[in-house]
Amino acid sequence: MPSVLELDLPLLDTTGLDRAASIAVAAELSKEHWLARTDLGVVVLRYRDVAAVLRDRRFHSALSRLPLGPADAESELSRRPSILSAEGDEHTRLRRLVSPAFTPAAANRHRATMRRVVTSLLEAVSDEGTCDFVTDICEPYPIPIICEVLGAPASDWRLFSDWATDIFKIFNGNLEEDNPAIERASRELDAYVVDLVEERRASLGSDLLSDLITAEEEGDRLSTDELCMLVRAVLMAGTDTTRNQLGCAVALLSQHPDQWALLVGDPEPLVPRAVEETMRYIGAVRATVRIASCDVVYNDVLFPTGVAVTASLAAANRDLGVFEAPERFDITAERSAEQLTFGSGIHRCLGAALARAELQEALMVLAESLSTVTPAGPPTWKPPSFGIWGPATLPIDFTRS
């Protein structure tokens, strides 16, 4: 059985390329090979194989290997368990307990607030006919939603925004400098959540935290520490992803005026398709990394214990064997398979229903309010190395309906 480390594989080299070019290179390489080499290990490129790796429980999330503190000191964050990196029985138990709180029905409770927040942000710039969509709409949009979802008062949204900004410094690659701010924000968030948990235990509401507090199966309940962990996970996984994916969607639609006109003309059926097509065409999460927890044989290839396997979501979403004309951006297309930007398997995005609802409501408000959306200048994009990626600036001109 050949080891993947011994195979003569092509090299996927995207050095110096922007995100769009990187996606194109990976998609082109996938036409000839399902596997390639990278500086990290190997990368899986085709839809069927990406989905299979993500659904194979022997491949563990690499998030557990992510350094969460300076190299010369044990970080307080690194000692905290997280559903985002848990595996085995611990992960199965947590997902079983919390999954009922993350259903589409639970997300739908907040659609009116989503519309209200987007409408308010749009009204603040509507007289100008131009804005930086990232700064004016994307950045402030998710936090009020997260506050409502968790049952935190709207008056505290600035606190959550500041905590999210500091906690996300984990991914900046400068832990020596950023760790004090990361640790401080995490401690302050935990203290806030502990107080909120006590309030909710005394008086339950129709919010996610209340759902999590009452979650029970055969007498098993979440501890206060686990509730704090889940709130951190919701804040981390539900903020930057939504900001960036909404930015990616509007960047694409502004560059394709024919698609925007279609969306404006028939928003009810096309908004959900537009969300899926923008995520397929240019997802805010390009790839996810797995580690072989044991020797794994897949597709007649041995993946030795400890080898890093990158699942290229971006390449899978452009797989010519799965999607017809995958290089074409078309919100009317009936795609034969689900886009993989949310992942797959046991680590599939727990908040996918909430993210879909946020993106759908934002695009619905925009389609109903703006007859045209066009670039007011070239967008600038975050570095392609960013794990969660999107436009850093997105100047647009628009006309009101």
PEJO-V798692 format. One record per run of one state. SS is the DSSP state (helix for helix, strand for strand, loop for the rest). FROM is the first residue (numbers start at 0). LEN is the number of residues. Records with the same first field share a line. If there is no record, write none. Layout:
# PEJO-V798692
SS=FROM-LEN, FROM-LEN
This chain:
# PEJO-V798692
loop=0-2, 3-7, 11-7, 30-4, 37-4, 44-2, 55-3, 65-11, 79-8, 102-1, 108-2, 123-6, 150-3, 172-2, 202-5, 214-1, 217-2, 221-2, 255-1, 265-1, 281-3, 285-1, 292-3, 298-2, 303-4, 316-28, 347-4, 375-4, 381-6, 388-2, 393-1, 400-1
strand=2-1, 10-1, 34-3, 41-3, 58-3, 129-3, 215-2, 219-2, 284-1, 286-6, 295-3, 300-3, 307-5, 369-6, 379-2, 387-1, 390-3, 394-6
helix=18-12, 46-9, 61-4, 76-3, 87-15, 103-5, 110-13, 132-18, 153-19, 174-28, 207-7, 223-32, 256-9, 266-15, 312-4, 344-3, 351-18
